[in-house]
Amino acid sequence: MKINISDLTWDRFIYPRCNKSQKTITAYIEALSIGAKFPSIKIQKVFNYTDANGNKSMEAIIILDGIHRWSAFTEKGIKEITAGEFKDKPIDYEENKISLLLESAECNTSHGDRLSSSDKKRIARDIALSDPECRYTESSLAEKLGVSQQTVNAWISDIRARQRTNRASIIIRLSRLGWTQEKIAETTKMTQGRVAQIINNTSFGKINNLVAQGRNMEYIASHYNMELALAWALRLEGKTDQEKFKELGWGLRTWDQWNFNECDERFGDDWPGRIPAQLVAHTLFYFTKPGDLVLDPMAGGGVVPDVCLAFERKCHAFDLAPSDSRPEIEYHHWDPQKGTWPVTKKPDLIFFDPPYYTKKAKEYEEKANANTPSISSYTKEDYERFFKNFFTLAHKNVKPATTLAFLNADWRDFESTPALEVKSCKSITIFDYHRLLSETGWEIIHRIECPLSSERLTGNMVQNMQDKRILGTIGRTLLIAKKVLTQT
């Protein structure tokens, strides 16, 4: 069929060479000038395509074979070219990128400018990097690229080795956090038998040897292609909680005031409202024991599951906007009025660190949407109603011995308002949370002060506050509550 030259797209990912050959294009233009005929190019209609300007959900006709012919026709000013289709119906570009690349590569191994060995190697490595599940085997790549399987093995063996280690580390991580093999298999798209094999046979026994050689934990995590938190968990395995605090360089606080000014970068991702890992570790030390199950309803950047991993606690974590790099954090939009509780096993501890009223509203809104809004966008009435409903729902779904650790802070409109002019309708304090917990069947047994650092405020900000008699807030409180069996 004839197709307009201007309707065709040269897709750089699908193109199997590093660059076009201007020499070939010039030769084709000269051939066209003397009336030469060329075979049809090969095309494919696609949807779900992102164009060069970043526009998504586009339809396009991409060239699989014949870039040099198309370029020659274009430079010659010819408006149409003969084309044949790979598939007779439009296909999803994102789901078929690799198969389209392989089809293009196979076409270029049999005619025209043949693919060089370096081009074939680059294609094999690009596909391997984008295919961690190994759907494209070495033999299938070899067949498409017109080389031996041994050649493909040599090209991509290092990539496959890293991927195997990375898959193993993900599976080990989920298993240590208390996930069933069935659920891990479903999440990682592997068979349950293969998951069991990895859990039972994977060994990271050389970690202590590397430590003895003076290697730091960042090197060890990179060496095994695993997250730093898992590397620490493997190093600390079998030690007592006190020994783990010492190994991590954390002082163990004996009193009910925990001052941690900085977050430990080893645990959790950069996230709005990120909390210090030391604070979580102290909560685990005093209110759980190894093997206990912790529920984190709003996990954010994963500090709680990371610390649970290091301290050998199980953890079920949820968030409104989980990161793709954190398979242990599952998506869940908490709407307590609907009564949905996503956990089947009853936790020993709920560590609840929700948004502090409107404090991080802008940052949280960027991770939410209209259908699943962040609670930081709620009015004070809706915000309090959410917590009352959540505490009631939690009380209903936990066991009698469950502990609730609730971290929050007073939040007032203090940044521009003198202390005498602060209005309660624009504020929420730890007393409000205390009241809501008591009303829903929870008894406060400890109040632990975990103050925020004042260093986040610049000298100019402090001077402005003093000039306007604004009283700042650096207080933050961890309320520890137990379930009341009979409410009065």
N, C-alpha and C positions, 0 to 999 in steps of 0.2 A: 504494500500500500504506500501511497504518497503521503508525506507529512510535512508540515511547515517547519523549516529550519528554526524559526524563532520560538517554536513551541517546545523545543528540546532543552534539557538541562544536563550540563556536565557536572556530575556529582563526584567531588574529590575523594570521598570515602570509597565509593564503588570503583573508581578508576584504579586499576591494579599497578600502574607505574607511578614512579615519583613525579615525572614530568612528561609533557607531550614532547614529541620530536619535531622541531621546526623543519629539519631536513626532510623528514617524511612528508610533512604537510606541503612543502614547496614542490616536492616531486609529484605529489598528487595533483597540485594546481597545474603544473606543466602538462600532466597527462590529460586533465580535463580540457586543456586548451586545444588538444589535437583530437578531441572527441572520444576519449577512452570511456569505457563503461565500468562501473564499480559494483561489486555485490552489495546487497542490502545491509544496512546497519541493523543492530539488534537493540530494541528498546523495551521499556517496561513502564506501564502506567501504575502510579502509586498514590496512596493517600496517607494521611498522618505524617506529612513531610514538613521539615523545617527548612525554609529557604535561606539564602545567603544573608538576608537582612534580619534573620531571627524570627520571621513570621511562622507560626506553628499551624498545625491542622490544615496544611495546604495539600492540593493535588498537584502532581507533576508527572512529566514524562521524562524519565532518565535514560541516558544512553549506557547500555551494557557493553556494546562492542561497536567500534567505528568512530572513535573520537577524532582520529586523524582525517578520516573521510569527511566527517561533519565539519571540522575546522577548515578543510580545503574548500568545501562547498560554500561555507560562510564567507571566507576571504574572496572567493571568486564572485560573490554576489548572487549565487543561485538560491532561489527561495524555497525549493522543495527537495526532498531526498527520499529515496525508497527505503522503507524500514519493515522489519519483521518483528513480531512480538514474542517475548519469552513466555509469558503467560497471557492467555486471552482475556483475563479479567484483572481489574486493578487489585493490587495487594497492599497490605499494611507495610509501609516502609520500615518502621521501627522494629517490627517483628521479623522482618526478612532481610535486614541489612547484610548479615553474614552470607546468607545463601545467594544474594545478589552479587556480592563481591566475588564469591567463588565461581559463579556463572561467568562473570566478566573475565576472571583470571583464566578459566578453562578455555574460553574463546580465544584468548591471546596467547595460548600455548600451541595453537594449531595453525595459525595463519597470521598474515601481516607482520608487523614488528614483533618478534617473539619476546616474551618476558625474559628478562635477564635472571640469573640465579639470585642476585641481590634483591630483585623485585619479589621473586617467589618467597624468599626468606622473610622479607618484611611482611608480606601478606600472611604467611603462616604465623608469625609472631603476633601480628595485630589481632588475628582471629583468636589465638590462644589467650591473649590478654583479656579479650572481651568475652571469653567463654569459660568462666571458672568451673561450670558444671561439666565440662569436657564432653559436650554433646557432639562436637566434631572430633572424631578420633584421628590419630596420626595416619591411619590407613586411608580414611576418607579424604583428608587433606592431600595426601600424596597422590591419590588418584586424580583429584581435580587439578593439581599443580603440575602433573606430569613428571614427578620425581619419585624416588624410592622412599619407602617408609622409614628406612634407616636415616635418610637425609633429613626428613621432617623431624624425626626423633632428636637428631643432633641440633637442629635449629631451635626447638622449643622445650627441650628437657629441663632447662633451668626454670622456665615459667611454670611448667607443670609441677615441678618439685615444690616451688613456693606456694602454689595454689593448694596442693595436697596438705601442706603444713597449715595454711590459713584455714582451710575447711576443717581440719582436725582441731585447731584452736577454738573455732567458733563452737563446734560440737562439744568439746570439753568444757568450755565456758558455760554453755546452756545446761549441760548435765550437772555441773557443780552448783548451779543456781537452783536446781530442783526440777528442771523440765523433764518430762517423760520422754522416753526414746521415740514413742509414736509422734509426740508433738514436735520434737526436734527434726524427725524425718520429714514431717509435713512442711516445716519452715524452711529447711535446707534443700528440699526437693530431692532427697536421697531415700533409698530404701531403708526400712527399719533395721534390716540385717546389717547393712553397711554401717549405719550409725552405731549399732551395738559393737561391731568389729572395731571401729575407731575408738570408742570409749574404753574398750577392754584392752586394746593392744598398743595404743599410742603412748610413747614414752618421751619425756623431756628430762631424762635422768642426767644429762650433761650440764644442767643449769648450775649445780653446785660446783662442778669442775671449772666452769667459766668464771664463776664468782671467785674461786680460789686463784685463778689466773689473773685476777685484777680487773676483769671485765665489768663494766657498770650495767645496770639493769636496762638502760636504753639500748645498749649494744645487744644484750641478750634477747630483748623483745624483737629487735630488728632481725637478729640472726634466725629466730624461729618464725618470723613474720606473724607475730601475735601482738595483741594489745598489751600495753605496759602493765595494766592492772592484773591481767592473767599471769604475766611473768612473775609479778610480785606474789600472787596467790600460790603459784607453784613453788617459789622459793620459800615461802613462809609455812607451807603445809606441815601439819603435825606439831607446830610450836604452840605454846600457850598464848592466850590473849596478851598477857603481860610481855612475853618475849616478842610478840609481833609489834607492840607499841615501841619497844626498844629498837628493833631492827629498822622500823620506819622512821626513827628519829623523832618520835612524838613523846612528849612528857605526859604521863598519866595523871589527870587532875583528880584530886581526892575530894574536893569541895564542890558546892553547887553553883559555882561561877566558872564558866568556861570561856576564856578569852582566846579567840583564834582570829587574828586580824587578816591573815592571808589564806587563800585557797591553795591546797596542795595540788599542783598541776598533774601529778601522777594519777589522780582519780577523778573521773568525770570529764566531760567536754566543756568548752567555753559556752556558757548559756546564761540567759537573763536570770538574775537572782541566784546564781550558783552559790552553794554553801560549802564551808570547809569540810573536807573528808574527816578531819579529826573530830568534829562535832558528831558526825554519824557514828564513828568508831566508839566514842565514849558512850553513846546511847546503846549501842550493841553490847558493850562491855558490862554496863550496869543492869540492863533490862532484858537481855537474852543470853542464851548459851549456844555453843557450837551446834549446828544442825537445825536450829530453829528456823521457822519460816517468817520472813519479813515481807510485808506488802507496802509498796510505794505507789500511791495513787497518782501522783503527779511527778514523774521521775525526771523530767527535764533532760539535762545532759548526762544523767546516769551516775551521779556520785554514789547514791545509795547502793545500787547493784554492784558497783565496783568495789566498795568497801565490804559489802557482804561476801563477795568473792574472796577477798583477802583474809577475812575473818571466819571463813568456813560456815557462813549462814546461807540458807536458801533465800531466794528473793523472787517475787512476782512484781513486775514493774509495768506501769502504764503511763501514757501521756497522750495529750491531744495532738501533738505534732512530733512523733518519734522520728529519730534520725535513721537513715538507711544503714548507717554503720553500726547501729545498736540493735541487733535482732532480739536481744533480751527485753527490750522495751516495746510493749505491744500498744497498738492504738486503742484508745477508749475515750469517749466523750462522756464525762460524768454528768448525768441528769438524774439526781437522786429521787426526784418525784416519780420517775418511771419505775423505780425499784430494781434497776438492773445492777447485779453484782457479778463481775466477771471472773471471780475466783471460786473454784470448787473446794479447795482445801482451806480450812480455816487458819488464818495466820496467828503466830504468837505475838507479833508486834506489827502495828501499823505506824510507819514513819511518814508523817504527813507534813510536807513543807509547801503549802499553796502560795499563790501570789499574795503579797502583802497589800491588800486592797488595790488602789490604783497606782501604786508606786512604780511598777514596770508596765503600765498599761500599753504604752506604745510598742515596746519590745514584744510583749505577749500577743498583741493584736496582729503583728506581722506573721505569727505562726498559727493564727486561727482564721476562721471565716464566718460568714453571716449565719450559716447553719449550725456551726459548732463554735460559739463565741467563747473567748476567755472570760473567766469570772472577774478578771481585773477591769472589765468594761461594765460590770454591773453597778447599779445604784446601791447605796448603802442598804436599803431594804432588801433588794434582791440578793445582795452579797451575804447578808446575815441569814436570809431564808435558805440559801444554798447550803451553808454550813449546818444549819439546824437539821435540814433534810439529810445531809451526808452523815452527820453524827448518829442520827436515828437509824439510817440504813446500815451503818457499820455495826451499831449495837445489836441489830437484829441478826447479822451474818457472821459474827465472831463467836469464839468459845468463851466460857466464863473467865479463863485465865488470861485472855488477850490484853495486852497493854497498848495504849494509844499514845504515841509521842507526837505532839502537835507543836510545830515551830512557827512563830509569827511575831509581829512587832506592832507597837502602837503606830498608827499612821494618821497624821494630821496635816492639814493644809498649812504647814509652817514655813514653807519656802518664801512666802511673800506676806505672811500674816503675823503681826505682833502677838505675843503670847496671850495678852488680855483679850484679843479679838477673835481667837480661835473658836469656831462653832462646832458643837457636837454633831450636827447634822452632816458635817463634812469630815468627820473623824471616826475612826474605829480603834478601840484599844484592846489590850490583852484582857481587860475586865469583861468586855463583850464576849470574847471567845470562852472565857471561864464560865460565864452565865449560860451560854449556849450548850456547852458540854454538860453542865449540871442539869439543865432542863431536859436533856435527851438521854439521861441514864448513865453518865460517866462521872466518876469521882476523882478529883485531882489529888494525887498523892505526893507529887513533887513539882516544884517550880524552880527551874534552872535558868539562871541568867546567862545569856550568850551574846554579849554586846557587839554591835557592829563597830567597825573602825571609824574613828573621826577623821582619819587621814584622807578619806575620799573628798573632804571639803577643803577647797583652797583657802589661802589666807584672805583673799579678797572676799570670798563668800562668807567667811567667819566674821570679817569686819563689817560687812553689810548687815548680817544678822544682829550683831551687837548694836549697830547704829539704830536699827529699827526695833530693838528689843524682841527679836524673834528667838524662841526657845527651840533649839534643834532636838532631834530624836536619834539617839544611837542605841537605845535599848532594844533588845530582842530576847524573847523568852521561849523556853522549851517547857511546855506543860506536859506532864506525865499523868495519864489517867488510866483507871481500871474500870472495867465494866461493872456496873451495879446490877445485881441479880434481880432485886425487887425494888421498883421505884415507889417512892412515897409522894 
